Amino acid sequence: MPITETQREHRIAFGDRMRTLRAERSLSQEQLAHLAGLDRTYVSGVERGLRNVSLDNIHKIADALGVSVRALLTPVSVASSRIESPMLSSVEPEEMSMAIEITHVRFTGYEKNHESIVRYKWRNPADGTTGDNDKPTLVDWVDKNGEAYVGSGTQRARVGVVRPSNTQAYLRTYADSTWTNNLLSLPIF
């Protein structure tokens, strides 16, 4: 069954967004394919709008790019409007799609667990800006499309929001769909 013009436009828009995010990270199609566990010809076909990408592969591609699925699905045309962020006074969405790296943490008291982290230092590798924020501000920012990670290269772990029923939300790293403890090993400030 032939695809409709709307379906073709969606595939092209997705491919454009994926190509933009890949280029921002200086990755080749082959490197992205390797990181996502996909074939390079498949990645090429997706970028050219020739493939109908499965939900599983969308998640693999987002993980390999270090972005949320939402950021990957945001078309380039939508990503060019300005947004307001409580952490970064006013930034372009392209900068938001570039993840911040959390570099340091501050704990309250003597316990060193995710719930007791009260502040985070971060840097934006896209433009070199640095800053620090309290837990509620950074949790809110990550919740609203902000991308954050710890480490680099093969040691890079994405940061997500954990919402326990009995305490306030906090940040934690995850890799391969498993919560990890990378934040706890960061330098303290």
LINBELJO-V741712 format. One line per field, one symbol per residue. ss: DSSP state (2 for helix, 1 for strand, 0 for the rest). psi: psi as a letter, one per 30 degrees, with the letter a starting at -180 (. if undefined). Layout:
ss=???
psi=???
//
This chain:
ss=000022222222222222222222000022222222000222222220000000222222222220002222200002220111000001112222200111111110000002221111111100000111112222222220000111002220111111000000011111100111022220110
psi=kllleeeeeeeeeeeeeeeeeeefghkleeeeeeefhlkeeeeeeefggfkjkleeeeeeeeeefhlleeeefjleeefflllkkfejejlkfeeefjkkkkfllklkafkilefgkflkklkjfegflllklleeeeeeeeehfkkllkalbfgkklklkkilffllllkklkkhgkklgeefgllk.
//
